[in-house]
Amino acid sequence: MAVTKGRTSTGHQTPTLKTGDKAPEFELPIVNKDGNFKLADYRGKSVVLVFFPLAFTPV
């Protein structure tokens, strides 16, 4: 796993979710508008979360 300079990885401390497990609560900043995405706001609904590393940076 790549780790950005000055940051540490906690992946080895995070349990892996299995099919049917409830996702842990989390909150993320929304890139293209103000506010945060909170999983709690979508409980009971279907959610697909996709990560695009460096999607808004020039390559």
C-alpha positions as CSV (number, residue, x, y, z in Angstrom):
1,M,0.0,0.0,0.0
2,A,1.4,3.4,-1.0
3,V,1.5,6.0,1.8
4,T,1.9,9.7,1.1
5,K,4.9,11.4,2.7
6,G,4.1,12.5,6.2
7,R,1.1,10.1,6.6
8,T,0.8,6.7,8.1
9,S,-1.3,3.8,7.0
10,T,-3.7,2.2,9.4
11,G,-4.9,-0.4,6.9
12,H,-3.4,-3.2,8.9
13,Q,-5.5,-2.1,12.0
14,T,-8.8,-1.9,10.1
15,P,-11.0,-5.1,10.0
16,T,-12.1,-6.2,6.6
17,L,-15.8,-6.1,6.0
18,K,-17.5,-9.2,4.8
19,T,-20.7,-9.5,2.6
20,G,-23.7,-8.5,4.7
21,D,-21.6,-6.5,7.3
22,K,-22.8,-3.0,8.2
23,A,-20.4,-0.3,7.1
24,P,-18.8,1.6,9.9
25,E,-19.9,5.2,10.3
26,F,-17.7,7.7,8.5
27,E,-17.8,11.3,7.2
28,L,-15.9,12.7,4.1
29,P,-15.5,16.2,2.7
30,I,-17.4,16.7,-0.6
31,V,-15.0,17.9,-3.2
32,N,-17.2,19.8,-5.7
33,K,-19.5,21.6,-3.1
34,D,-19.6,22.6,0.5
35,G,-20.3,20.2,3.2
36,N,-19.6,16.6,4.1
37,F,-20.9,13.2,3.1
38,K,-22.1,11.4,6.2
39,L,-23.0,7.7,5.8
40,A,-25.6,8.1,8.6
41,D,-27.6,10.4,6.3
42,Y,-28.1,7.4,3.9
43,R,-28.9,4.6,6.4
44,G,-31.5,2.3,5.0
45,K,-30.8,3.3,1.4
46,S,-28.5,1.7,-1.2
47,V,-25.1,3.5,-1.4
48,V,-22.3,3.0,-3.8
49,L,-19.1,4.7,-2.8
50,V,-16.3,5.0,-5.4
51,F,-12.8,6.4,-4.7
52,F,-10.8,8.1,-7.5
53,P,-7.4,8.8,-6.1
54,L,-6.1,12.1,-7.4
55,A,-9.1,12.4,-9.8
56,F,-9.0,16.2,-9.6
57,T,-5.3,16.6,-10.0
58,P,-3.4,16.9,-13.3
59,V,-1.5,13.8,-14.3
